[in-house]
Amino acid sequence: MPHPPLALRQQLASTPGLSRRAILSALLLSPWLLKRAHAQVLQPVDSGGPSSVQLAKPWPAGRSPQGFWVSEKFDGVRAIWDGRVMRFRSGRLIAAPAWFMSALPRVALDGELWIGRGAFDRLSGVVRQIEPDDEAWRAVKYLVFDAPGHAAPFAQRVAFVQSTLAQAQQPWLMTVEQREVNDNRALQAMLQETVRQGGEGLMLHRADALWQPGRTDALFKLKPELDEEGLVVGHQPGKGRLLGMTGALLVQMPSGQRFALGSGLSDAQRRNPPPVGAWVTYRYRDRTPLGLPRFASFLRVREAE
């Protein structure tokens, strides 16, 4: 059996209150403990839990975009590649075809799986299958906007992504285009043109910011209408024409506040509403003084991941 490190033996010997028996036990167990700790450090953990991602905040009205890089906000499915496997934002594995996975570089990437503007439902049906449909995946692009494992400011991470993906030489593996915008007028013009062409909005990322998980002041989203996700905690019965159907969903916001969400639901959704416990996405214009969404409208159910 290998001897415990000298530093550990000296530390135990100099620790007051330890009996000879306790010191002997610690010395005998230390090689096993060290080996176990070393194995735990080297062994990758696949917990299946939520992946660490950067999350955007709403863009403050009137703020200057100087110092930020601006890109289109794609209405796709967030996909995090760690160099080995691809996951949804929740941490669940994405079942992509082998040819898709094998072509990805062995570095961490963050991006969106995307088919095209206005094609979210079609895309969702493809990428959430347990067994991948090889032919359907041929239409899917991976639009990469960041390299989480690269310790550099965002501007340098973008350059790293561009050079890395260029080496892969795959037409469906693309770097998200980033632009510098000098003032609010130009930013609003870019937003209007993006939306006119069917885009969802814009993302703004501070060029000098290092990567960090969670909501950060380095990353923002700008859309004509704001959106948010809430938890369905109940159903309110319909009246009049909607008698016998769901009149509104009772939705709990991330803040814990609740409100009735009825606008935007189709008759089919009212007859078979999202169940209690489902997460839904809704759009709204602004907030009331109490913090509730004003003119909220149901957009879609967030698919389980």
N, C-alpha and C positions, 0 to 999 in steps of 0.2 A: 504494500500500500504506500502511495507517495506521501511524503511528509507535508503537513500543513505549512502555509507560508510563514516565514520568520516573523513578519509583522503581526500576524494573528496570534502566534505563540507569545510574543512579548506583550501584546495588549491584554491577553487573558491573564498572564502571570502578574501584571501590574494592576489588575482590576480588584479593588478591595471587596471583601465580602464573599468572594467565590471560594468554594471548598475545593480541595484537591480532586474530589470525584467529579464535580461540575466541570472543572478545567479539563480533565481527562476525557469526559464525554464530548465536550465541544471539539477537542482536537481530533477525536476519532470520527466524528460526524462531518467535520469540515470538508474533507475531499468530496464526499457525496453531495453536500450542499452546494459546493462550488461547481461541481459537474452539472447538477440540476439547474442552477441559476444560469450557467453558460448555455445549456441546451434551450432554456426558455428564451434567452436573448436571441439565439440564432434561429429558432423555430418560428416561421411566420404564423401569425394568428389569424384565422379565418372565422371571425365571430359572426359574420353575416349582419352585423349591426350597421347603423347609418355611416356612410362615408363622410369624411371631413371635406367639406366644400366651402368655397366662398359664396356668400349670399349677398344680394344687392339690396340697397335701400332706395326708396323713391327719390328722384332728383329734386332738390330744393328749388322752388320757383325763383327765378331771378339770379341764380348763382352763375358765375362766369365759368365757361368750360375750359378756360386756359389751364394747361397743365394736365389735361385729360385726353385720352385717346377714345375715339367714338367708333362704335360698330353697330350693325343691325342686331336687334334682339330677335333671334329666331324662335319661332313657336315649335320647338322640337321636344325631344326627350333627353334630359340631362344624362350624360354618360361619362363616367370616370374610369379611366384606364390606368392601372397601377404598374404597367409593364408586364403583367402576367394574366390578369383577368379584368373583365369590364363589369362595372356595377351601375345600377341605378343610384340616384341620390340617397335612397333609403338604405343602401348597402346590399340589396339583393342582387345576385348575379344576373347578368344579361346573357341569354342563350343565343349568341351570334354564331354563324357558320364558321367552320374551321378556316376557310380561305380568308375570311374577314379578319379573324383574330391573328392569324399567322403573319399577315402583312403589316401589322401595327409595330412600331418601334418599341424597343424594350426600355422605354422611359415613361414616367408618369405624365398623363395628358388629361385635360378637362375640356369637354365640349358638348355638342348637341348632335344626337342622331336626328337626321332631317331628310325629308323627301322633297318638300316644296312648300311654298306659301299656301295656306288654306288646306293643307293635307294632314293635319295633326291626327285626326281619327284613323286615317289609313295607316299612318306611321305607327301609331300606338298598337294597332292590331297586328302589325308585323313584328315589332321588337319585343312584345310581351309574351309571345308564344313560348311554351316550354320546349318544344321541338322546333328549331328554326326552319322556316320555309326558304330554302336556298334561292329559289327564283325571285321571291318577293324581296329578299335582302339585296338583290342586285340594284334596286332603286334607291337604297338607303345611302346617304352620305354621312360622314363623320366630320363635322365642322369644329375644328379645335381652336379654342381661344386662350388657353393657358397651359403652363407646365408647372403644376404644383410642387414638384420635387426639385425645381431649379432655383437655387438660392441667389436670386438677382432681382432688380427692379422689373416692373411689368414690361417696360419697353425692351429690355434685354431678353426677357422670357419670350416675348413675341418673336424676336429675331431668332432665338433658339428653336422655337416651334417651326418657323418658316424653313430653316436649314434642315431640320430633322425630317420634316414631312417631304421636302424636296428629294431627299435621298430615297424615301420609300417609293416614289414614282407610282402612286396609285391615284387615279382620277377621282375616286370617291373620298379620298382622304385630303381634306383641304384646311388651310389656315383661314380663320375669319379675318376679313379685311378690317384694318384699323385706320382711322383718319384723325388728323388734328383739326379742331374747329376753334376759331379765334374768339367768337363772341356769341351772345345769345341769339342774335338775329340769324346768324348762319346756322346755329344749332336747331332753331325752330324750322328753318327752311329745309334742313336735312330730314327732320322728323316728318314734316308734311310730305316730302317727296317719297320717303320710305313707306309711309302709310298709304299714299296714293297708289303705289305699286303693289300693295297687298301685304306689306310688312307689318309687324306687330308694334315696333317701336325701336328705341335705341338703348344701348348700354354705354356707360361712361366709366372708364377705368383710369385712375391716376397713374400717370406714366412712371413716376418714381417710387411707387408703392411696392413693398415686398409682399409676398403671398402670406395670407393668414386665414385660418378657417373661420366660419361664422359670418355674421353680418358685420360689415366693415365700412368705414368712411372712405375707403378707396374705390368702392364699386357701387354704381347707381344704375337705375333703370328709368327711362323716360318714355312714357306712353301717353296717347291722347286721353285714355281712361286708365285709372289705376286698377289693379286687381289684387286679390288676396285669397287665401284659402281659409275655410272655416269647417268646423265639425258639426255634422247634423246631429242634433240632440232631441228632435221631436218633429211632429207634423201637425199643422193646423188644418182643420177641415174646411173644405170649400163651401161657398154659398152661391145661391142663384144658379147660373149656368154651370158652375163648378161643383154643385151639390153631389156628394158621393165620391168626390175626388179630393186630392190634396190642394188646399188653397195656397199654402206657403210652407216652406221648410223653416223650422226653428234652428238657427245656426249660431254656434258659439265661436266668437272671434278669438284669435290668439291672446288678446287682452283679458279674455274671460267674459266679456260683455256678450249679450245675446240680442238677436234681432230676427224679424220675420223676413224671409227671402221668398218672394212670390213671382216677381217679374222675371221673364226669360224662360220659365218652365213651359214645355210643350204639353199638350193634352195627354200624350202617351206617358210623359214623365210624371204628370199629375196622377194618372191611373196607377203607375208603378214607380213611386218616387224613390230617390236614393234612400237607403235604409239608415236608421239611427246607427251612428258609428262611422258612416261614410264621410270622407273629406270631399268638399266641393270647392270649386273656384268660382268667384263672382267678381264682376266689375262694378266700379262705382266712380262718381265724378270727384267728390271730395268728402269731407267729414262734417258732421254736425258738431256744435259746441261740446256735446257729450262724448264725441269720439266715434259715433256710429257712422257707417257708410251711408252717404246720401245718394239716392237714385240707384241703389244696388240692383244688379241683374245677374241671374244665374248664367254661368258660362258652360261648365261641364263638371262631371264627376271625376275626381282624381283617381285614376285606376290604382288598384292595390299593387304594391311592388314587393 
